[in-house]
Amino acid sequence: MKDFCLDFSDYLVNQKNVSDNTLDSYLRDVEHFLAYLSQQGLDDPASVDEAQMERYVQNLMSLKKSNATITRNVASIRCFYYFLMQSGFAESNPARNIKLEKAPKKLPQILSGEEIDLLLSQPDPTEPKGCRDKAMLELLYATGIRSSELVALDVNDINLRTGMLCCRNGKSERMIPVYATAVAAISDYILRVRSLILSPDGGQALFTNLNGKRLTRQGFWKIVKGYAEQAGITKEITPHTLRHSFALHLLENGADLKDIQAMLGHADISSTQVYVHLLNDHFKEVYNQCHPRAKLG
């Protein structure tokens, strides 16, 4: 069976502009689907019809997968077949007409302002690793960029004088302002630490691992998880949690939804509107906790 996953990954990143979490889940779902096809003696996904696709869904149900997991699997496979059709590998999409009961949309995890302050205070900037980590965490929360975009940054992408970041994702490019505290942390890292750990293989990478090579997304995820545990934050935190928190905190303080959409790099405003629902839920929770008459019921 032809290995489609590498090309599909490139399609998701450069054309669909998906988040890190979506990329991981879609690739995992498609790999599972292709493994299932192989077990059924089907070496070409283009030969799969709707009846076979229905049998795959039934297989997921027999494995006691949740409705949300099955819904996501079908969405992943549907997207995979759109990619195959665009690439000329398939003529139809057998997942197109699969109908499932809609799973309730899970709202993203958000850190409070106090939790953000606690997380950002964990790295020790007097140590090379802590100085680098402080700069990365500050920049991620300052701009809301994806972790894949963070590790892809080159040193010339940040203008310390103007406090602006140039973030590239595939063929798209956006300019994002960076608050002064983050600029100071990045400046400290570049002037004092980066040259000490950069290896010839590091090239123009803004952030490198301690071996001097460009930091990976997986490496950064471990860094965030480590500091969250160190801070005693019990919420499930990923690098994307800082992106969600960035967006909600801007909206909470009066930012326009279209401006947030531009900074996040969302192609569709509907992706950004989830933060309106989050904000409404937050206000409802505060109201129920704090309004004296709301407690009477």
C-alpha positions in Angstrom: 0.0 0.0 0.0 1.4 3.4 -1.0 2.4 5.5 2.0 0.0 8.5 1.7 0.5 9.8 5.3 3.5 12.0 4.6 1.8 13.8 1.7 -1.5 14.0 3.7 0.4 15.6 6.6 1.9 18.2 4.2 -1.6 18.9 2.9 -3.1 19.4 6.4 -0.3 21.8 7.4 0.2 23.8 4.2 -3.3 23.8 2.7 -5.7 23.2 5.5 -3.7 25.1 8.1 -4.8 22.8 10.9 -3.8 23.0 14.5 -1.2 20.6 16.0 -3.9 18.6 17.9 -6.0 18.2 14.7 -2.9 17.2 12.7 -2.0 14.5 15.2 -5.5 13.1 15.5 -6.2 13.1 11.8 -3.0 11.3 11.0 -3.6 8.8 13.8 -7.2 8.1 12.6 -6.1 7.7 9.0 -3.2 5.3 9.9 -5.7 3.2 11.9 -8.1 3.2 8.9 -5.3 2.2 6.5 -4.2 -0.6 8.9 -7.8 -1.9 9.0 -8.0 -1.9 5.2 -4.8 -3.8 5.0 -6.2 -6.4 7.4 -9.2 -6.7 5.0 -6.9 -7.3 2.1 -7.6 -3.9 0.6 -4.3 -2.3 -0.5 -5.8 0.7 -2.4 -7.9 3.1 -0.4 -9.3 4.4 -3.7 -11.1 1.1 -4.1 -13.2 1.5 -0.9 -16.9 2.0 -1.4 -19.6 3.3 1.0 -20.6 -0.1 2.1 -17.0 -0.9 3.2 -16.8 2.5 4.9 -20.0 1.6 6.8 -18.4 -1.6 7.9 -15.4 0.3 9.2 -17.7 2.5 11.3 -19.4 -0.7 12.6 -15.9 -2.0 13.5 -15.2 1.1 15.5 -18.5 0.7 17.3 -17.7 -2.9 18.1 -14.5 -1.7 19.7 -16.6 0.4 22.1 -15.3 3.7 20.7 -17.2 6.8 21.9 -19.5 8.6 19.5 -17.2 11.6 19.6 -14.2 9.4 18.6 -16.1 7.8 15.8 -17.3 11.2 14.5 -13.8 12.5 14.5 -12.5 9.4 12.7 -15.1 9.8 10.0 -14.2 13.5 9.7 -10.5 12.5 9.4 -11.2 10.0 6.7 -13.5 12.3 4.8 -10.7 14.9 4.8 -8.2 12.2 3.7 -10.3 11.3 0.7 -10.7 14.9 -0.3 -6.9 15.0 -0.3 -6.8 11.8 -2.4 -9.3 13.3 -4.9 -7.4 16.6 -5.2 -4.1 14.6 -5.7 -5.7 12.4 -8.4 -5.4 9.2 -6.3 -9.2 8.7 -5.9 -12.3 9.5 -7.9 -14.9 9.5 -5.0 -15.2 10.0 -1.3 -16.8 6.9 0.4 -17.0 8.8 3.7 -19.0 11.7 2.2 -22.5 10.4 3.0 -21.7 8.7 6.4 -24.2 10.2 8.8 -23.6 10.0 12.6 -25.2 11.6 15.6 -23.4 14.8 16.3 -21.1 14.6 19.3 -21.3 17.6 21.7 -18.4 19.9 20.9 -15.7 19.8 23.6 -14.6 23.3 24.5 -10.9 23.9 24.8 -9.1 24.1 28.1 -8.3 27.7 29.3 -5.8 28.9 31.9 -6.8 31.8 34.1 -4.7 34.9 34.3 -3.3 33.7 37.6 -2.4 30.3 36.1 -0.7 32.0 33.2 1.4 34.1 35.6 2.3 31.0 37.6 3.3 29.0 34.5 5.4 31.9 33.1 7.2 32.3 36.4 8.5 28.7 36.5 11.6 28.9 34.2 14.8 30.3 35.8 16.1 32.9 33.4 19.5 32.9 35.1 20.1 29.5 33.6 20.5 29.0 29.8 17.7 26.5 29.6 15.4 28.6 31.8 16.2 31.7 29.8 15.3 30.0 26.5 12.1 28.4 28.0 11.0 31.8 29.5 11.4 33.4 26.0 9.4 30.6 24.4 6.5 30.6 26.9 6.2 34.4 26.8 6.2 34.5 23.0 3.6 31.7 22.8 1.2 33.5 25.1 2.0 36.9 23.6 1.1 35.9 20.1 -1.1 32.8 20.3 0.9 31.1 17.5 0.9 27.3 17.2 3.8 25.3 18.6 4.6 24.1 15.1 4.9 27.8 14.1 7.0 28.6 17.2 9.7 26.0 16.5 9.8 27.0 12.8 10.7 30.6 13.6 14.0 32.0 12.5 15.9 34.6 14.4 15.0 37.3 11.8 11.3 36.7 12.2 11.2 38.7 15.4 11.8 42.5 15.2 12.9 43.4 18.7 12.9 47.1 18.0 9.3 47.3 16.7 8.0 44.4 18.8 6.5 42.6 15.8 6.6 38.9 14.9 6.4 37.6 11.4 4.8 34.2 11.5 4.8 32.0 8.3 2.6 28.9 7.8 3.0 27.4 4.4 2.4 30.1 1.9 0.6 32.4 4.4 2.2 35.1 6.5 0.9 37.3 9.3 2.4 40.0 11.5 1.6 39.8 15.2 2.5 42.4 17.9 4.5 41.2 20.9 4.1 42.7 24.3 7.2 44.3 26.0 7.8 41.7 28.6 8.0 39.0 26.0 10.3 41.1 23.8 12.6 41.6 26.8 12.7 37.8 27.5 13.4 37.0 23.8 16.1 39.8 23.6 17.7 38.4 26.8 17.7 34.9 25.2 19.1 36.0 21.8 21.8 38.3 23.3 23.0 36.1 26.1 22.1 32.4 25.5 21.3 31.5 21.9 24.9 31.8 20.6 26.1 29.6 23.5 23.9 26.6 22.5 23.6 27.1 18.7 25.3 24.4 16.7 26.2 24.6 12.9 23.1 22.4 12.3 20.9 25.0 14.1 21.2 27.5 11.2 18.8 30.5 11.6 16.5 28.7 14.1 15.3 31.1 16.8 14.8 28.3 19.4 17.1 25.3 19.6 17.4 22.3 21.9 20.4 22.1 24.2 22.3 20.3 21.5 22.1 23.4 19.4 19.6 22.0 16.7 16.2 23.4 15.9 13.7 22.5 18.7 11.0 20.0 17.7 7.3 20.4 18.5 7.4 17.2 20.6 10.4 18.6 22.6 8.5 21.9 23.3 5.4 19.9 24.4 7.5 18.2 27.0 8.9 21.5 28.2 5.4 22.9 28.7 4.1 19.8 30.4 7.1 19.9 32.8 6.6 23.5 33.8 2.8 22.9 34.3 3.6 20.0 36.7 6.2 22.1 38.4 3.7 24.9 38.9 1.1 22.5 40.4 -1.5 23.3 37.7 -3.9 20.4 37.6 -5.6 21.2 34.3 -4.5 19.2 31.3 -2.1 21.6 29.5 -0.6 21.4 26.0 1.1 24.2 24.0 -2.3 24.8 22.4 -3.7 25.7 25.8 -1.7 28.9 25.7 -3.1 29.7 22.2 -6.6 29.2 23.5 -5.9 31.3 26.6 -4.4 34.1 24.5 -7.5 34.3 22.3 -10.0 34.2 25.2 -8.1 36.7 27.3 -8.0 39.1 24.3 -11.7 38.7 23.7 -12.5 39.1 27.4 -10.6 42.4 27.4 -12.5 43.9 24.4 -10.5 42.7 21.3 -12.5 42.5 18.0 -13.2 38.9 16.9 -11.8 39.6 13.4 -8.5 40.9 14.8 -8.2 37.8 16.9 -8.9 35.7 13.8 -6.1 37.5 11.9 -3.6 37.0 14.7 -4.5 33.3 15.1 -4.3 32.7 11.4 -7.8 31.2 11.2 -9.0 30.9 7.6 -12.7 30.8 8.7 -14.2 33.1 11.4 -16.3 30.1 12.7 -13.0 28.7 14.1 -12.6 31.9 16.1 -16.2 32.1 17.3 -15.7 29.1 19.7 -14.1 31.7 22.0 -17.3 33.7 22.1 -19.1 30.5 23.5 -16.2 30.1 26.0 -16.5 33.7 27.1 -20.3 33.4 27.5 -19.9 30.2 29.6 -17.3 32.0 31.7 -19.5 34.9 32.4 -22.4 32.6 33.2 -20.2 30.7 35.7 -19.1 34.0 37.3 -22.7 35.2 37.5 -23.9 32.0 39.1 -21.1 32.0 41.7 -21.2 35.7 42.6 -24.7 37.1 42.1 -26.5 36.8 45.5 -29.9 36.0 44.0 -28.5 33.4 41.6 -27.5 31.3 44.7 -31.1 31.1 45.9 -32.1 28.5 43.3 
